[in-house]
Structure formats: structure tokens, C-alpha cells
Amino acid sequence: MQTKTLVLLAFLGVSVVLLAFAAALPSGGLLDILKLILLVLALLFDILAFASRFYTYLMVPALQQRSKDIILSNDEAYTISPSADSTIHKEGSEFVATVYVSIPLYRSATEMSDEEKLDFTRQVSKLVGVSGDPVRFTSELYVMNKDAYIQTLKDTINSLENDVVALTSKKSQPKELDRAKGKLAMWHNMLDNIEKVQSLELVTYAAVSAKGTKEFEAVSIAQQRARDIMSGIGSIFGVTPSIVTGQELLKFIEPEYLIPFSTISEQLSRNIQQVI
Amino acid sequence: MDEEAIMYLLLTFMVALAVVLILPSFGKGIVSILALILALVTVAIIVMLNWADFIIFPLVTSLLGMTFQPARNYKITKNQDAIVKNVNGLYYATGYVTANLLPYVFKLESRQEEENQKMLQAPDTWERAIMNIGFPFKFHVLSSGLDVQDVRDELEGKRSYQEFQLSRLQQGSNASETAVTEIRRKISVLQTKIDRISQGEKPIATIMYFETTAVDVSEKAAVDRLSAQIKSLQVSFSSLDVQLAKVVGRELYTLFKFNFSLPTTYTEISGYFDRQS
């Protein structure tokens, strides 16, 4: 018997027993209060019996742990497959593999004619029906990680500052010195502008899952489904979709990959400045 | 309402009915009236749970201060409106907003020109909305194909029922013109759907929602920032003329799980969503 049915029957059973006690007790005086308490408890269990329809997954751990902070699972939410092209989540005795397909769409409505806009909307509605299996299509806007670029700019500025110092100490031609100073000012401006503006990037991708009793079985079915979707997407938009692998997968799953750390520290320091 | 809901309602209502049957054992005074009131309140709570558990459940968890850990490093807050992840002292709060756009673009009762006009405006409206947003978000469309024959049978059944209603109404001596028009409109919508399927269009079920993440140095600050972001999403996408409702309760947990494992059949999807989406 399923846990859900067992929980329902258990709560209903307790409710009926309490009700029977309430009915069996003689009336009068303090016994009436006891009867009412039993009745309230019976009805409370009746409500819990109905609530078990939606919340069995919470009720069982809540009853076992008897705590305000209930742990439904202490495992990692997912693992990445050894081939690094899918995520694996364990559900009971089964494995669910999820594959992510990147859809390279770089078109903007501002550069489309009316007819192209209509075609594009029709293509999007076709995309939604590309597969009979459940597929999730996502458009994700995330903050670009400019840390590496900013570091390159800082390195360039350091090197140019050294050049300026060297040229000043060598007492070289003023023209050469001016050019070096000009370059330095340009890179400084570039760095200031890059740090001032938060750049956002929009990506589109599809995700599909498959179940299997073994990890490799789930992964291979999910990969097959992903390939079917990729051919559908390719024929609708005329682009070449690709399966997302490795570190790139995390961008679609983990919240911390949506906002780079440098952006957060800048956001926090701005907040502190505002408070001050 | 599905069979499971009916079964749960019947079984639990039977307990409330049993209270009414044993009322004589409570005597004839105030105790008996109190017992009847309690039974009625129970029925009311059960009915509310069936149709609006997303209101009652967060209320209960909030009052009791209950939180849930759906996976390592994640926590569902007591208000059941955000999932918080702690990464090296930084808190990432994630929340969801429902947004079913498809009926907006593919409203069946609209005329072809109206539909085209909306489809034409859709890319512009979408881009304008995105341009106003300065924080990360995701827009998800979870789609699943339906069984063509099942959908066709269901639609034909609904059409037959409407046709029966129409003929009954017309047989009556004082048939209201408004009621007749309304039934004719319903029949026309159903017929359009049947025609589309006959023309080879696949029936698709979709669930659409937004997901956004906010980050801060404390859980409360992150959740507050998330609320602001959700409000901003609701304002930015209000131009799409869709209902944008914040997801709370068990559907939040379901959507969180979708980040790691999607449902693999339509039956699974329909079991998860029945109210907020």
C-alpha cells in the first residue's frame, strides 16, 4: 500500500476512534468538556487526513523529526553524470537524468519587419509543441561575469603605468610620454565604464528528463530525447542547438551562477554607502 | 475535480457527518450546538483546503515557524514563498511567479486579425519588458503533448453538452437572448479547437512561470530583495495582460524540484498543478 493511503487511513482511523470515545462517554458536568476536547481532536485528525492528500511528503518527516526545521532530504539535490552532459537526481529507487540543450537565438524584435515578427512568434509556438514528452523551454537573463575581463583591463593598466613611470624617469620624448599617458587614461575610462554598468545576458535553452532504474539507462534515454528535440529546434529556427556540458550546466541550475561574486560585492558596498 | 479529490472529500465528510449522527449523545444543550458548529467548521476548512490550500498551508507554517530543507544547503522559508540557499555566508533567495502566456497569444475566441495583431506585438512587448529588468530571472515554459484522441473525445463531449443546453433553451418559451449567445460562443470555441486538431495541430498542455533570484548578506534581506524583484517582474510583464501570481506552498517545492528533475509524463505534471497555475 502507498504511504499516502496509509497516512490517510491512519488519520481517519484515529479520528473515528476519538469520535467513538466522545460518543460513548456519558454527558454532564466535566465529562461534557472532555467530550468536546475529544471531538475537537477527532475533527483535527479528520482535517489532517484530508491534508495528507497534498502534504504526505511533509507529514511523515514532520512526525518523525518533531522539530520546527524539518529536513526532507539531506542529500545533494543532484549529481553531474560522469560524461558531464546531464544531471542526475535520485527519486526512490529510480534515477532521473536531465539534459540541457542550448538554443542559439540571437534575434531582436527591433531588427525584424512585421512579417518576420509574426513568423518568429509562430516559430516560438511551434517550438512549444516540438515534442510529445514533457520539455521545459527557458529564457534566462543573468548577470554577465566580467571578472576575467576586468582583471585583463587592470593588468593592462598596471603595465601602462609602469611604462609611463619608465618613460618619465628616462626623460624620453614628450610625444611618447603623452601617448602613453593618453593610452592609460583611455584604459582607465574603459575600466570605470565597465564597472559602472551591470551587463546582462539572455540565453535560451531546453531541458528534458528521463527515468531509469540505472544511472546510465536514464542518461541514455534523456540524451536520446534531447537529440530528438535538437532536430526539431534546428528545423524550426534553422540554428544548431547543442547539448550543454560541464561547468556551463551550473549556470542553468545553481542560483549563485546567475550573479557573479564581483557584482554582489559591488551591490553590497553600494548598499552600505547608501545607508551611510 | 479528479477521482482522488472526490474520494478524500467523501471520506473526510463522513467523519463530519458522523458528528451530526452522534449529536444526541452530546445532550440537548449548548454542548450539542458547539459540536455541530465544530463539525461545520471542519467541513469549511476541508473545502478550503481542497480549493485554496496555498492560503492555509503558508498560514499554518508561518504561525508555527516551520521551515523545510528540500535538499542540502537549501531551505524553504516559513512563509513558503522563497527557497534560500546559503553559499559561504551569502543568501540566495529564489521565488516563482506564474504567468500563463499561451492563452494570451492563442485565445481561441479572438478573430484571426486580433490574434495576428497580438502575435505581431508579442516580440516587441517581450523585449520592452526585459529591458526594464536589471536582475536575473528565468521564464520557463513546461510543455507536454496530450493524447489527440482523448482531447478530441473530451471536446466533442463538451460540444454535445452545450448543443443539448442550447436546444433545451430554445425549446423554452422565454429563452434569454444573452444566454443563447453565450452558449453559441462556447460551441464556436469548442468547434475551433476540434477543427485545429482535425487540421493536424497537436494538443499541448503548458505550464509557464518566472523564476527570480536575489542575493544578500542575511536571509531576511535576501527574501525582502526577492519580494521587490517579484513585484518588479509583475509590473514589467503586466503589459502582456496575463495573471502574474506569486507561487507559495507546495507548488514552490514542486517548481524547485523541476530545477533538477522534470516530470517525464503528462500524468505526473497534472498531478502537481491544479490551482495556482
Interface residues (C-beta under 8 A of the other chain):
Chain A: L8 L12 S15 V16 L19 A22 A23 A24 L25 S27 G28 D32 K35 L36 L39 V40 A42 L43 D46 I47 A49 F50 A51 R53 F54 Y55 L58 A62 K68 D69 I70 I71 L72 S73 N74 D75 E76 A77 Y78 T87 H89 E91 V96 T98 S108 A109 T110 M112 D114 K117 L118 F120 T121 R122 S125 V128 G129 S131 G132 D133 P134 V135 R136 F137 T138 S139 E140 L141 Y142 V143 Q198 L200 L202 A207 V208 S209 A210 K211 I253 P255 E256 L258 I259 I264 Q267 L268
Chain B: E4 A5 Y8 L9 L11 T12 V15 A16 A18 V19 I22 S25 F26 G27 V31 L34 A35 L38 A39 V41 T42 I45 I46 L49 N50 D53 F57 L64 G65 M66 T67 F68 Q69 P70 A71 R72 Y74 K75 K85 V87 L90 Y92 T94 L102 V105 F106 N116 M119 L120 A122 P123 D124 W126 E127 I130 I133 G134 F135 P136 F137 K138 F139 H140 V141 L142 S143 S144 G145 E201 K202 I204 T206 T213 V215 D216 V217 R250 F258 N259 F260 S261 L262 P263 T264 T265 Y266 E268 I269
